[in-house]
């Protein structure tokens, strides 16, 4: 009997992953072929929404072993096991180059849109979500009708996110990464580093889903480490 999307969601939830939507890939979606050059017929995205999955990762061996990239390593272990169990190939947004087009896939899988800050926003989760991987299936799974809700940013005239960054790193036209990173490296950036990005926190969508201090601080440290490593190359 073919597996269903509900069954995938249940198995993913049991190991600390949220099902983040699914779609039937077209040839131009950039989904790698499966073993034997078989094209993927269904792509199921997995990740975090709000604070729901964080405790599972936080209690994992990867979170406390002191090695680099703990969340990526945990995600790979968990999703690789899911893929083996469910007969699917695991794909990841990290580990490149080359980088897989996860943001483009996400916009086909569920109602996420580019926000005023550039990151993807969801009508329910706001900016408090991420994608940890995907499962590619050879079979064409039955999927629900696509959720066509518009971007929450369209009805947000005030856009407090753009006015809240202490160094004005965000505009509708660009994100000044250097200004952001310089701020985070200094004493004045302590608040952002400990509590999370001020601009992101200002978004009025999904406020009940905001990351807690431990989760927010983890992501800020990971972001700063990635930008520092990139500048050293």
C-alpha positions as CSV (number, residue, x, y, z in Angstrom):
1,X,0.0,0.0,0.0
2,X,1.4,3.4,-1.0
3,X,2.3,5.7,1.9
4,X,0.1,8.8,2.4
5,X,1.1,12.4,3.3
6,X,-0.6,12.1,6.7
7,X,1.6,9.0,7.5
8,X,4.7,10.9,6.5
9,X,3.7,13.8,8.7
10,X,3.1,11.4,11.6
11,X,6.5,9.7,11.2
12,X,8.3,13.0,10.7
13,X,6.6,14.5,13.8
14,X,7.7,11.5,15.9
15,X,11.4,12.3,15.2
16,X,11.1,16.1,15.6
17,X,10.3,17.3,12.1
18,X,7.3,19.2,10.8
19,X,5.9,18.4,7.4
20,X,6.3,21.6,5.4
21,X,4.2,20.9,2.3
22,X,4.7,18.9,-0.8
23,X,4.4,19.1,-4.6
24,X,4.8,17.2,-7.8
25,X,8.0,18.4,-9.4
26,X,8.2,19.5,-13.0
27,X,11.4,19.0,-15.1
28,X,12.5,22.6,-14.5
29,X,12.2,22.5,-10.7
30,X,15.8,21.4,-10.2
31,X,14.9,18.3,-8.2
32,X,17.8,15.8,-8.6
33,X,16.9,12.4,-10.1
34,X,16.7,9.4,-7.8
35,X,18.9,6.3,-8.0
36,X,19.0,4.9,-11.5
37,X,18.2,8.3,-13.0
38,X,14.5,7.9,-12.1
39,X,12.8,11.3,-11.8
40,X,11.2,12.3,-8.5
41,X,7.4,12.3,-8.7
42,X,6.7,13.9,-5.3
43,X,8.9,16.1,-3.1
44,X,8.0,16.5,0.6
45,X,9.6,19.3,2.5
46,X,10.5,19.0,6.2
47,X,11.5,21.5,8.8
48,X,10.7,23.5,11.9
49,X,7.6,25.7,12.7
50,X,7.7,28.0,15.7
51,X,9.1,26.4,18.8
52,X,7.5,23.0,18.3
53,X,10.5,20.9,17.1
54,X,13.3,22.7,18.9
55,X,13.2,20.6,22.1
56,X,13.9,17.4,20.2
57,X,17.0,18.8,18.6
58,X,18.1,20.5,21.9
59,X,18.1,17.1,23.6
60,X,20.0,15.4,20.8
61,X,23.7,14.3,21.0
62,X,24.6,16.7,18.2
63,X,23.3,19.7,20.2
64,X,25.8,19.1,23.0
65,X,28.9,17.4,21.4
66,X,30.7,20.7,20.7
67,X,31.3,20.0,17.0
68,X,30.5,22.3,14.2
69,X,27.1,22.5,12.5
70,X,25.1,20.5,15.1
71,X,21.6,21.3,13.6
72,X,22.7,20.3,10.1
73,X,24.2,17.1,11.4
74,X,21.1,16.2,13.4
75,X,18.9,17.0,10.4
76,X,20.9,14.8,8.1
77,X,20.8,11.9,10.6
78,X,17.1,12.2,11.2
79,X,16.0,12.7,7.6
80,X,18.4,10.1,6.2
81,X,16.7,7.6,8.6
82,X,13.2,8.8,7.5
83,X,14.2,8.4,3.9
84,X,15.4,4.9,4.4
85,X,12.3,3.9,6.3
86,X,9.9,5.5,3.8
87,X,11.7,4.5,0.6
88,X,12.7,8.1,-0.4
89,X,15.9,10.0,-1.2
90,X,16.9,12.7,1.3
91,X,17.8,16.2,0.0
92,X,19.2,19.2,2.0
93,X,19.5,23.0,1.8
94,X,23.0,22.8,3.2
95,X,26.2,21.0,2.2
96,X,26.7,22.9,-1.1
97,X,27.8,24.2,-3.5
98,X,25.9,23.3,-5.5
99,X,22.9,24.5,-3.5
100,X,19.5,23.1,-4.1
101,X,16.7,25.6,-4.7
102,X,14.8,25.1,-1.4
103,X,13.2,28.5,-1.3
104,X,11.7,28.0,-4.8
105,X,10.5,24.5,-3.7
106,X,9.0,25.9,-0.6
107,X,6.9,28.4,-2.6
108,X,5.5,25.5,-4.6
109,X,4.9,23.4,-1.5
110,X,3.0,25.8,0.8
111,X,1.8,29.4,1.0
112,X,5.2,31.1,1.8
113,X,6.2,34.4,0.1
114,X,9.2,36.7,0.0
115,X,8.8,39.0,3.0
116,X,9.8,42.7,3.2
117,X,13.0,41.4,4.9
118,X,13.7,39.0,2.1
119,X,13.2,35.7,4.1
120,X,10.1,33.6,3.5
121,X,7.0,34.5,5.5
122,X,4.1,32.1,6.2
123,X,0.5,33.3,7.0
124,X,0.4,31.2,10.2
125,X,4.1,30.9,11.2
126,X,5.2,34.3,10.2
127,X,9.0,34.4,10.0
128,X,9.4,31.7,12.6
129,X,10.1,28.6,10.6
130,X,12.8,27.0,8.5
131,X,13.4,24.1,6.1
132,X,15.7,21.3,7.2
133,X,15.5,18.9,4.3
134,X,13.2,17.1,1.8
135,X,12.2,13.6,0.8
136,X,12.0,12.8,-2.9
137,X,9.7,9.9,-3.8
138,X,9.5,8.0,-7.0
139,X,5.8,7.5,-6.7
140,X,3.2,10.2,-7.2
141,X,1.6,10.7,-3.8
142,X,-1.9,12.1,-3.5
143,X,-1.7,15.8,-2.3
144,X,-4.3,18.2,-1.0
145,X,-5.3,21.2,-3.1
146,X,-2.6,23.9,-3.0
147,X,-3.0,26.6,-0.3
148,X,-3.2,29.9,-2.2
149,X,-3.2,32.4,0.7
150,X,-1.5,35.7,-0.2
151,X,1.6,37.1,1.5
152,X,0.8,38.7,4.9
153,X,3.2,41.5,3.9
154,X,0.6,42.7,1.3
155,X,-1.8,43.8,4.0
156,X,0.9,45.3,6.3
157,X,1.2,49.0,5.5
158,X,3.3,49.9,8.5
159,X,6.1,47.3,7.9
160,X,7.7,47.8,11.3
161,X,10.3,45.2,10.4
162,X,12.0,47.8,8.1
163,X,12.2,50.5,10.8
164,X,13.4,48.4,13.7
165,X,16.9,47.3,12.8
166,X,19.4,49.3,14.9
167,X,21.6,49.9,12.0
168,X,19.0,50.2,9.2
169,X,20.3,47.1,7.4
170,X,16.9,46.3,5.8
171,X,15.1,48.2,3.0
172,X,12.6,46.9,0.4
173,X,15.5,47.0,-2.1
174,X,18.3,45.4,-0.2
175,X,19.8,43.8,2.9
176,X,23.0,45.3,4.0
177,X,24.7,42.2,5.3
178,X,28.0,43.9,6.2
179,X,26.2,46.5,8.4
180,X,24.3,43.7,10.1
181,X,27.4,41.6,10.8
182,X,29.5,44.6,12.0
183,X,26.7,45.4,14.5
184,X,26.4,41.8,15.7
185,X,30.2,41.6,16.3
186,X,30.2,44.7,18.6
187,X,28.9,45.3,22.1
188,X,25.8,47.1,20.7
189,X,24.7,43.9,19.0
190,X,24.5,41.9,22.2
191,X,20.7,42.2,22.4
192,X,20.3,40.9,18.8
193,X,22.7,38.1,19.5
194,X,20.9,37.0,22.7
195,X,17.3,37.6,21.8
196,X,17.2,37.4,18.0
197,X,17.1,39.8,15.1
198,X,15.1,43.0,16.1
199,X,13.7,43.4,12.7
200,X,12.4,39.8,12.6
201,X,11.0,40.2,16.1
202,X,9.0,43.3,15.0
203,X,7.0,41.4,12.4
204,X,3.3,41.3,13.6
205,X,2.6,37.9,11.9
206,X,2.7,34.7,13.9
207,X,3.9,36.5,17.1
208,X,2.9,33.5,19.2
209,X,5.4,31.3,17.3
210,X,8.5,33.4,18.0
211,X,11.6,31.4,18.9
212,X,12.5,31.3,22.6
213,X,15.9,32.8,23.7
214,X,17.8,29.6,23.4
215,X,16.6,28.9,19.9
216,X,16.9,32.5,18.7
217,X,20.4,32.8,20.1
218,X,21.5,29.5,18.5
219,X,20.4,30.8,15.0
220,X,22.1,34.2,15.5
221,X,25.4,32.6,16.5
222,X,25.1,30.2,13.5
223,X,24.4,33.1,11.2
224,X,27.4,35.1,12.5
225,X,29.7,32.1,12.3
226,X,28.7,31.5,8.7
227,X,29.3,35.1,7.7
228,X,32.6,35.2,9.5
229,X,33.7,31.9,7.7
230,X,32.6,33.3,4.3
231,X,34.7,36.5,4.9
232,X,37.7,34.4,5.7
233,X,37.6,32.5,2.4
